[in-house]
Amino acid sequence: MPSGSGQNVTHYLGFDKNDYPGDNLLPGLRRSFSYTGYWLNNPPGANSNSWNGKRAVLKANGFGFMILYNGRLDAELRGKDAASLGRSDAAAAVSGAKREGFAPGAILFLDQEEGGRLLPEQSAYLFSWIEAVREAQYKPGVYCSGIPVPEGSGKITTAEQIASHEGNKAVALWVVNDQCPPAPGCAMPGKSLVPASSGISKVLVWQYAQSPRTKFARQCASTYAADNNCYAPGLPHSAQTFLDLDLSSSSDPSEGR
């Protein structure tokens, strides 16, 4: 839901999770959240995708979308034609978006799970995916780390590397940074927080809390449940209600309605 009022709205809150929470929980989730993640293929570690066919009911309940395609880990790219795999996965993402009813022009996010500097094969895969999505009349985006990691005498982030490579070409960034601070932990953030509070400028979505809690969120551990998960406000704790928390300047980050 929006924080602020009228012209003073600073951000909208959303959630994402690997498993679809169930139709019955949508009204309760909508009380707190304006949009949701939406997987086009199997989420990380899963053998199936429970989000398939759920766009209509989510839209009917007033949700916007963050449309997400699970990309390949470095171990799946080593020794292979990574650029070709990027193009074929982009085609699969576009096909999935059309199948689920998302029109051309929507932003499709590639899930880049591994942080730090992209290795050569990761770069070949990711940037060929971006270009192929662009050529298919969808808008490319990347879910990636915005957490600074040491490199030489300085620090880098995956998000900044991607933004630098793309230059003036439009690529939407959905960054994860659950370090406390700047993240508020598993909590509804104050009005002063905006996506750029993540530490990355020109970011569309900031994922600021994850389930289960990671080592980066140690300083705000008290905001998480005893099992280290983050749960939707006002709903019973269950496998259907633990989630990741997101903040965006848009109530429909992927323009998927």
N, C-alpha and C positions, 0 to 999 in steps of 0.2 A: 504494500500500500504506500501511497505517497507520504513523504515527510515534509511538513510545511503546509501552506495553504495558498490557494489561488496562484498568483504569479510568483510566490515565494517557495514553491516546491523545489527541493534540492536533490531529492533522490526517490526512487521507487525500490521496494524490496522484492526479492524473488527467492526461489529455492531451486535446488536441483538434487537429484538422487538417482541411483542406478535403477531401482525398481519402481514401477508405477505405484503410487500410493493407494489407488482404488477409487472408483467413482464416488463412493459414499463419503469420502473424506474431503472432497473438493470444496464444498461450501465452507467447511471449517478452515481449510487452508487459505481460501480466498479472503477470509477476514484479515489475514496478516500479509498476504503476498499478492503482487500484481502480475507476476509471470513465473514461468517454470522452465526448467531445462527439458528438452525433448530429444531423445536418442533416435537416430535414423538406423542404427545397426546395433549389434550386441554391445552393451556397455563393458568396460574393462572387467575381465574375469568371469563374464557371464556367457552362458551357452544359448541364451534366447533374449528377446527384447520385448518386455511387457508394455512398452509405450506404443507399439504398433497399433494403428487404428484409433488412437485416443485424441487426435487433434480436435474433432468436432465437439466432443463432450467437454474438453478443456476450454475451447472457445466459448461454448454455451454458458460456461460458468464464469466467463469474464477474464480468463487468463491470457496474457501475452506469452511469447515464446523466446527461448534461446535454443536454436536448432543445432544439434550436436552430432558429429560423426566421429566414432572412435578410431583414431589413427594407429599406426604401427609403432611398436617399440623398436629401439635400435637393434636389438638381437634379431628382429624379424627382417631387418634391412641389410645387415652386413653381408657382403659378398654377392649381393643381388643388384639388379638394375633398379635402384631406388626411385629414380625419376619416373620410370615406366610404371612402377607400383603406385606412385603418387597420382599419376594421370588416371589409372584404372580405378583407384579408390575415389577419386573426384567424380568419375562417371557414376560410380555406385552411389555416392552421396547425392548427386543431382537426381538420379533415378529414384532414390528413396524419398527425397523431398517432394518430387512430383507425385509419387504414389500416395504420400500422406496428405496431399492437398496444399502444399506450400508453393505459391506461385513464384515464377522468376522474379528476381529483384530482392528476394528474401536473403538474409545473411545466414550462411552455413558455417558453423564453427568446426574446425578440426581439433580434436582433443590431442594435444601434445603433452603427454603425461610426464615425460622426463625433463627435468630442469637443467640449468647450467648452459654453457655454450653448446650450440648445436654441432654435432659431429658432421663431417662431410656428407655421409649418407643420409643423415637426418635432414640436412639442409636441402639436398637434392629432392628428397621425398616431399618435404613440406612446401617448398616453393613451387614445385611442379603441380602439386595439389591446388595451391592458391591460384595459379595461372589458369589451370583447366576449369576450375569453378567459375572464374571470371569470364572465360570464353563461352561458358554455357549460360550466360546471362543471369547467374546468381551472383551474390556478393560474398567474397571470401572473408572468413574470420578465423581466429586461432584462440583456443583456450590454452594458456601456457603459464609458466611461473613468472611472477613479478618479484620473487624473493631474491635479493642480491646475494651472490656467492663469490668467494674470493677467486681472483684470477691474477696471477703475478702480484704486482704491488697495489692493484685496485680491486674493483668488484664489477661484476656484470649481471645482467638478468636476461633470461630467454626473451622476454617481451621486448626489451630494448634492441636486442639483436635483430629480431624480426622486423620491427618498425624501421630500423636503420636500413636494412636490406631493401625494403619495399619503397622507401623514399616517399615520393609524392603519390604513389599508387595507393588507393584506398584499401586498407585491410583492417577489419574490426578486431580489437583486442579484448578478450575476456581473461583477466589475469587473476591468479590466485596469490594472495599474500595474507596468510593467517597469523603472521607474527604480531605479537602484542607488545607495544604498539607497532604499527599504526592501527591494527585491527582491534575492534572492541570486544572480541571474543564472541561467544554464543549469546548475543544480545541484540535487541533492536537499537540500531545506532542513532546517535543524536543528529539533529538537523544540520550540524556543521560539517558532517562527513559527506564527501562527494566521491565519485569514482577515482579521481586523481589523488585522493587521500591515500590510495594504495601505494603511492610512491612512483607510479608510472603515469606520465602525462598522456593525454589523448586516448584514454582507455574507455571503452563502452560499458564494460561490466567488471565489477570487483567482487570476486569470491573471497569473503573475509572470515568464514568459519567453515570447518569441514568435520564430517563424522566418519570415523572417530577422530577425536582431537589429535593433532600431530605434535611433534616435539617443538615446533615453532610457536605453539600457543601455550607453552608452559606457564607464562606469566599471567595468563587469564584463565587458568584451569578451573577456578572457582565458578566461572560462568557456565561451564558445561555440566551435564548430569554426572551422577556417580559412575556410570559406565563409560564415561568419556565421550558420549555422543551428544549431539546438539539436536534438540527436539522442537517441533513446531509449537508455538505458544498456544496455550489453551486447549491442547489435545492430549489424550492419554499417551503415555510413552509406549511405543511398540515398534516393531520392525517397519511398519508403514509410516511412522511419523518422525523417524530420525532423518536428518537431511543436512545439506550444505546451504549456507546463507549467502545471498548475492545482493549487490547494490548497483543500481544503474540510474542514469539520467533519463532513461526511457522506460515506459511501462510495457513495451513490446520490443525488446532489444533486437530480435531478429527480423522485425517487421513481418511477422508470420501470421498475423490475424487476417 
